[in-house]
Amino acid sequence: MAIKMQLVLLALSFILPSGLASPSSNGSPEEPIMTLDDDLESSVHIVHYQPEQVHLAFGERTDSEIVVTWSTRSLPPDMSSVVEYGPTETAASDGLRQRATGGATKFVDGGRKHKSQFIHRVTLRQLEPNTSYTYHCGSAAGWSARYQFRTVPSSESDWSPSLAIYGDMGNENAQSLARLQQDTQQGMYDAILHVGDFAYDMNSNDARVGDEFMRQVETIAAYLPYMVVPGNHEEKFNFSNYRARFSMPGGTDNLFYSFDLGPVHFIGISTEVYYFLNYGLKTLVFQYEWLERDLQAANEPAQRAKRPWIVVYGHRPMYCSNENDNDCTHSETLTRVGWPFVHMFGLEPLFYKYGVDVAIWAHEHSYERLWPIYDYQVRNGSLGSPYENPRAPVHLVTGSAGCKEGREPFKGKIPVWSAFHSQDYGYTRLKAHNRTHLYFEQVSDDQNGAIIDSFWLIKNQHGSYEDL
Ligand SMILES: [Fe+2]
């Protein structure tokens, strides 16, 4: 495998441009837009120490660590990044008695104005399980408002996490946002999965669109771990806005990572490494090798018994029945079969070999549920109960949260492997009830929150599909 891989990489290096593109080489001309902001910048010195764009993520230890990330235009005079926090129960009387410090990284956007900001990160460690914490972030130069989050009930697997899952939500036409904010304020979720494509685009208008999007989702993300993977809309300047603004675990600039939540092992991947070859091939190879190791570890008998569900999420689907020319409308999707001709790094064989239960995608601005499928073969559990002990992964496409590009239509003739589709704007809810039962439902924002699709995925045993 290693020699074969080297030969392929050598061959590809002759036909593909490699290395990182510089911002200027990849930039497209953008119309200058003069705003009040520009007027002020040109005539008045403004300092900006006030934290904004506050958002959370799970740390390396999902059960006891939360990373708080925020932004300031100016670096505070004492150059500090601080979170003060404490149990909500005593915060009113005792104040925020715990204190954690981190650091700030200067981020310079690749656009023509090279707008800069400081991204602050602080990891809260050794948090108590099942506890509501109140926190604020900032420095002696300015504190954020107070926010709350709740830690996971337990590091064990015997609890039932609830998540909202969606992709393709932009600054403009973020139709599902208000409903997601309401859901969050009602305490419906333990985490969010945003499966790529943010803001449209984060780098647009000298990264102001990214700033405003991060302010929009603060109403969710300052209260819940907001877990993300990159989409094609994050590509500009080698995904620099995406890499800079989030704080996923794993030390891969937010590109791929995994975490455990209740009975589920979640794996987030970048599908974009298969498509933007101008940034080189290394990340694709690293991710593929990491993914196989991660799947192997998740399949260690004791681990799979404790946390039997494996859910993978990434931006571009392997299958879809939409009416456009995206890769998923073709039969040889790059992520599914790997490189043309050599068929290396294909993910579907890995998913099949290591018994991935659910694969969640976005990119198509619609919702689609597939029958259990492998290599275009429907492999239902049985005719009467397709999702009971299925013999292949279940794929969902949920990219309809709302963006300025609008909806994606479907083809007149829907393939036999497609079980349900909808063009309604909305998002997916997952509740992982236990080691044998997952429940999914699709919320339609167009229909005032109506559930337009739901199904139970039931498995008595988990593992490779190769022997089934
Ligand atoms: Fe996309």
Residues whose N, C-alpha, C, O or C-beta is under 5 A from the ligand:
A	BS01	LIG	D197 G231 N232 H363
